Every structure is written in structure tokens, then in C-alpha cells.
Amino acid sequence: QQRVVNVLLTTPLWVVNTRLKLQGAKFRNEDIVPTNYKGIIDAFHQIIRDEGISALWNGTFPSLLLVFNPAIQFMFYEGLKRQLLKKRMKLSSLDVFIIGAVAKAIATTLTYPMQTVQSILRFGRHRLNPENRTLGSLRNILYLLHQRVRRFGILGLYKGLEAKLLQTVLTAALMFLVYEKLTAATFTVMGLKRAHTH
């Protein structure tokens, strides 16, 4: 619930941020309309004036679906951890690091096509069917996925995945390592406290 609220509050900032970052870039795709913003305030003003206030929430639907990414990650992490614990009594730091990395890689690979669509929708300057203005709708998400597959093949849904994996996998692996160390330390402290109270 907290992540959903976070998505709804921050999406306008991500939309503006994405457009400012891509401003001036040369695109081979004729469907993309170039932008000319003087800054953050001007970007907000032009988007609201030209596309309506709802355009600030372009990409919200895929963002809400991406809330499941950490859930997928933890599901695979716990599953892999259970499998390893069947073979050994305790996991080493390296085991935890590798399991965390693999779990994040799986979660990122499964949800990456949705991240691709999210970026296209946030950029927003995409000539979609003119009669269908709701860029965040499921219909347009499916349309964009279909267009991408048609133009670049199935691998088109995974363009830039290598960079995303490098960015997220190491971070997640370290996070799981710290998580396991903190959990172990907490249980040790609690065990000591219980021993003192009895």
C-alpha cells in the first residue's frame, strides 16, 4: 500500500525527469515527437497545457505492476535459500550473496518488459492511436508491447537489460547479505536476553 502511494505521488516527477533527460536526443523512431523544455517548471507547464494534467501520470499502470518486483525477488530468494538449507546446516556469506543476486536477476528479467513500456509511457511523446489518449491504459500497454515485438523481435522487450542487471543485481545481493547478518545478530541478542531473564 505504501509503495502504491509512493508510485502515485512520484510518477509526475519521473515523467518530467525522463523527458528532460531525453531532450535533445536523436531518435530513429519516427513515432517519437521531439520536446523543447527550458526546465522543470516549463516541462510541467507544457505537459499540462499540451497533453492535459493526466499526462503527468503516464506510466502509472506499469509502475503499479512493478510493485510486485520485490515480492518476486523475495519469493525466489526464500525458495533458493530453502533448497540450499536442505543440503547444508548453515549458509555462508557467499551463498547468501549469490542467492540474492540470482533472485534479483530473475525478478528483473521477468518484469523488464514492463519497465521498457513504463519508460516509453513516461517519455510520452509517442504517437499512439490519436483516438486513445489514455496512455496508461492496459490496451496501450499491450499495444506498445506488440509494437516493440513487431519492430525489434522478442529481444526488443529486453533492450538495455544488461545495464539494468548490473545496476540492480549487485545492490540486491549486498542488501540480502546485510539483511541476513542483521537478522542473525538480532536473534543472537534476543537469545542472550532470554537467557538472562530465565
Disulfide bonds with the S-S distance in Angstrom:
none
